[in-house]
Amino acid sequence: MKRGISALLFLFVIALSSCAEEEAVPKPIGYFRIDLPGHSYQKKDLDCPFSVEISKYSRLETFEDQPCWFNIYYPDLDARIHITYRPVAGNLRDFLEEAHNLAFEHQIKANSIKTQKISRLADNVYGLAYNLEGSVATPYQFYLTDSTDHFLRGSAYFNTRPNPDSLKPALAYLQKDMAHFLEHFEWKE
C-alpha cells in the first residue's frame, strides 16, 4: 500500500511540475490564405445590345432560355456575378424599383449599404452600385441603363456562408473586377 501511495504521489508531483512551465494560450481562429492572380481583362462581344470586359480568370456561363443573361464565374473563388438584361418598354421605373428592393431586402443583415452613382454621359451609361457591408448573401450589386431602351442588373454571389472577415480579400478582388466592368461597359449603337 505504501508503494501505491508513493507511486501516486510521484505521478502527482510530475504532473504538477509539467504544467508549471507553459501557460496555455488559446490560438486565434485562422483563415486559409488566398493567392489571387493579378487583374487582367478581355473584351467579350456578346450577341446582346452591349459589350463587356471581364477578367481573364473568369468564364461566362450562359442561360439558353434567357438571351443576354449570364454569370461571370470565378472558379478559384467559387464566386459568380449574375448579370440580367431586359429591354425597356416604358417600364424603367419598375426595373429601378425592383433593383432597389433587391439590394435593400438585405438591410436586415447588412451593417451598412453604400451607394455610388454611375454617370458616363459620353457613353450614355447611367446607374447605381450598392456596396452591402456585413454578413449578406450578395455584397455587391449594381444596375446600368441608357434610360430609354436598355436595363442591365448585376449582383455578386459567393458559394459559401457570408462571413465578411474570411471573404474580405476575395470580395476586394471581385469589387475591383466589377469596377472595371462598370467603367468599360458599352451599349452598342
Buried (B, 14 or more C-beta within 10 A) or exposed (E): EEEEEEEEEEEEEEEEEEEEEEEEEEEEEEEEEEEBEEEEBEEBEBEBBBBBBBBEBBEEEEEEEEEBBBBBBBEEBEBBBBBBBBEBEEEBEEBBEBBBEBBBEBEEEBEEBEEEEBEBEEBBBBBBBBBBEBBBBBBBBBBBBBEEEBBBBBBBBBEEEBEBEBBEBBBEBBBEBBBBBBEBBBBEE
